Amino acid sequence: MDHEAVFEFDYPDPESARRVYRSVGVEVGDIDGDRTTASLDRDGATLTVTVAASDLVALRAGCNTWLSLVSVAETCADATPRTDG
């Protein structure tokens, strides 16, 4: 792939990052196409999404998809009651 975009999302704690990572992680490989791929990595409270594409149009589409997925996961994680006490 000729083009790449890397997005880092910092959360207040590792548990928040883990929730988003697990929510969007199931999509890796399922929505990749011939022109785009994506990967996820989590290090503590930071989630990294890397989108690679063969051309800029595909990169833009891939970025829009993954940014939307993360946004929805964050919204759902905020709405989920915590059981920590």
C-alpha positions in Angstrom: 0.0 0.0 0.0 1.3 3.4 -1.0 -0.5 5.6 1.5 -1.1 5.4 5.2 -2.8 7.3 8.0 -2.2 6.7 11.7 -4.7 7.9 14.4 -4.0 7.8 18.1 -6.8 8.0 20.6 -5.9 8.6 24.2 -8.4 7.6 26.9 -8.6 8.4 30.6 -7.7 4.9 31.6 -6.7 1.5 30.0 -10.2 0.0 30.6 -11.8 2.7 28.3 -9.2 2.0 25.6 -9.8 -1.7 26.0 -13.6 -1.3 25.5 -13.2 0.6 22.3 -10.4 -1.7 21.0 -12.6 -4.8 21.6 -15.6 -3.1 20.0 -13.9 -2.2 16.7 -11.3 -5.0 16.7 -13.8 -7.5 15.4 -14.0 -5.4 12.2 -10.3 -5.8 11.3 -10.1 -8.0 8.2 -13.9 -8.1 7.7 -14.2 -4.7 6.0 -10.8 -4.5 4.3 -11.0 -4.3 0.6 -8.7 -4.7 -2.3 -7.5 -1.1 -1.9 -7.5 -0.7 1.9 -6.4 -2.4 5.1 -6.5 -1.4 8.7 -4.8 -2.5 11.9 -5.4 -1.7 15.6 -3.0 -1.6 18.5 -3.5 -0.8 22.1 -0.9 0.3 24.6 -2.4 1.0 28.0 -4.8 3.9 27.6 -3.9 4.6 23.9 -5.5 3.0 20.9 -3.8 3.3 17.5 -5.7 2.8 14.3 -3.6 2.5 11.1 -5.3 2.7 7.7 -3.3 1.8 4.6 -4.5 2.2 1.0 -3.3 2.0 -2.5 -4.6 5.4 -3.5 -5.8 8.6 -1.8 -9.5 8.1 -2.5 -9.4 4.7 -0.9 -7.4 6.2 2.0 -10.1 8.8 2.6 -12.8 6.2 2.5 -10.9 3.9 4.9 -10.2 6.8 7.3 -13.9 7.8 7.3 -15.0 4.2 8.0 -12.6 3.6 10.9 -13.1 7.1 12.5 -16.8 6.4 12.4 -16.4 3.0 14.0 -14.3 4.4 16.8 -16.8 7.2 17.4 -19.7 4.8 17.7 -17.7 2.6 20.0 -16.8 5.5 22.2 -20.5 6.6 22.4 -21.6 3.1 23.3 -18.8 2.7 25.9 -19.9 6.0 27.5 -23.5 4.7 27.7 -22.5 1.3 29.2 -22.8 1.2 33.0 -19.5 0.4 34.8 -19.5 -2.3 37.4 -16.5 -1.1 39.3 -18.2 -0.4 42.6 
